[in-house]
Amino acid sequence: MPLTTTLSLESNYQEPYEKQKVIELKDVCLQYSINESPVLKNIGLSLYENEFVCVLGPSGCGKSSLLNIIAGFQKPTTGEVSINGVKYSKPTREIGVVFQKHNLFPWMKIKDNVSFGLKMQGVAKKQRESLAEYYINLVQLESVGDLLPHQLSGGMQQRASIARTLAANPKVILMDEPFSALDAITKETMQQHLISLWQKTKKTIFFITHDVNEALILGTRILVMQSNPGRVAIDMKNPLNQSNKIQIDFSSKQFQDLRTYLISTIKNNGKDDRNGY
Ligand SMILES: Nc1ncnc2c1ncn2[C@@H]1O[C@H](COP(=O)(O)OP(=O)(O)OP(=O)(O)O)[C@@H](O)[C@H]1O
């Protein structure tokens, strides 16, 4: 696949017609204060059903700001965001968020943490217990449902956070560096868990990471942002990850070339000085 054809300062990514557009950002700009330059400028971006979108970019380029806008936590200064064609500017149940640090309630058992959102939605006790059990099993935490968050390892806590997010049955899951605080082995296991969850649940995932390998392992699509102002510099299909296969050959030339290409583009703030890979 010639990457050079996908290079553009604006996102011109288009999915085949049979895929449903879930999230759409039109001309989104963000300026935190009138005295400061814009953090995000003219972002046009669509996220489609069952996509796993990984977002890379230099520190401070606006990745989390973009995620906060999609989550409805932050209102864009101009431009609009819609889900299934309906504009929104506040958090919606259809979008779940998983952060770098788990946000489980420390005083609640894992099963109660997982069912908390359902309780808030007024779901009957029996039904929320059975849904909590289903999602706890899905993230393979069945033996720890009665424990408190501090009794779990970091990876297990993150899995519980993911179960809590999934239990609310959102269409889209936004993840802001969810595995960056984990050790290398746990991170790898979590990546495998997440791929398997994504395959089972068919959610749209928008996943911020600083780790190029992680983006290449997980993403079906990779965005690279540039800074000052934050824009989408590269929007490409991940040629290594188009068939839901979990194993990627790290020693392959294609993997190494893509990795070098992405790293060089991030270092050069969105520009690839080697004209493709
Ligand atoms: N609430 C805020 N108020 C003012 N400025 C902010 C706020 N949040 C972020 N910024 C600024 O916006 C810019 C982009 O920050 P953001 O956290 O979105 O970038 P990022 O790409 O996620 O960074 P990193 O990779 O380091 O997490 C930075 O200059 C940051 O200081």
The ligand as a MOL file (V3000), in Angstrom:
LIG
                    3D

  0  0  0     0  0            999 V3000
M  V30 BEGIN CTAB
M  V30 COUNTS 31 33 0 0 0
M  V30 BEGIN ATOM
M  V30 1 N -7.8400 22.5120 30.5010 0
M  V30 2 C -6.8700 23.1430 29.8480 0
M  V30 3 N -6.7170 24.4920 29.9300 0
M  V30 4 C -5.7580 25.1260 29.2400 0
M  V30 5 N -4.8670 24.5160 28.4260 0
M  V30 6 C -4.9620 23.1800 28.3300 0
M  V30 7 C -5.9570 22.4330 29.0260 0
M  V30 8 N -5.8080 21.1220 28.7120 0
M  V30 9 C -4.7730 21.0530 27.8590 0
M  V30 10 N -4.2590 22.2830 27.6360 0
M  V30 11 C -3.1440 22.6050 26.7320 0
M  V30 12 O -3.5060 22.1530 25.4440 0
M  V30 13 C -2.3850 21.5990 24.7720 0
M  V30 14 C -2.7120 20.1790 24.3390 0
M  V30 15 O -2.8450 19.3830 25.5110 0
M  V30 16 P -3.3330 17.8650 25.4340 0
M  V30 17 O -3.2760 17.3120 26.8120 0
M  V30 18 O -4.6020 17.8100 24.7090 0
M  V30 19 O -2.1740 17.2410 24.5290 0
M  V30 20 P -1.7180 15.7120 24.3820 0
M  V30 21 O -1.3290 15.5430 22.9600 0
M  V30 22 O -2.7800 14.8110 24.9100 0
M  V30 23 O -0.4430 15.6800 25.3100 0
M  V30 24 P 0.2940 14.4130 25.9970 0
M  V30 25 O 0.6550 13.4790 24.8890 0
M  V30 26 O 1.4940 15.0070 26.6500 0
M  V30 27 O -0.6880 13.8070 26.9760 0
M  V30 28 C -1.2100 21.6930 25.7260 0
M  V30 29 O -0.4710 22.8450 25.4120 0
M  V30 30 C -1.8710 21.8430 27.0780 0
M  V30 31 O -1.0720 22.5840 27.9610 0
M  V30 END ATOM
M  V30 BEGIN BOND
M  V30 1 1 1 2
M  V30 2 1 2 3
M  V30 3 2 2 7
M  V30 4 2 3 4
M  V30 5 1 4 5
M  V30 6 2 5 6
M  V30 7 1 6 7
M  V30 8 1 6 10
M  V30 9 1 7 8
M  V30 10 2 8 9
M  V30 11 1 9 10
M  V30 12 1 10 11
M  V30 13 1 11 12
M  V30 14 1 11 30
M  V30 15 1 12 13
M  V30 16 1 13 14
M  V30 17 1 13 28
M  V30 18 1 14 15
M  V30 19 1 15 16
M  V30 20 2 16 17
M  V30 21 1 16 18
M  V30 22 1 16 19
M  V30 23 1 19 20
M  V30 24 2 20 21
M  V30 25 1 20 22
M  V30 26 1 20 23
M  V30 27 1 23 24
M  V30 28 2 24 25
M  V30 29 1 24 26
M  V30 30 1 24 27
M  V30 31 1 28 29
M  V30 32 1 28 30
M  V30 33 1 30 31
M  V30 END BOND
M  V30 END CTAB
M  END
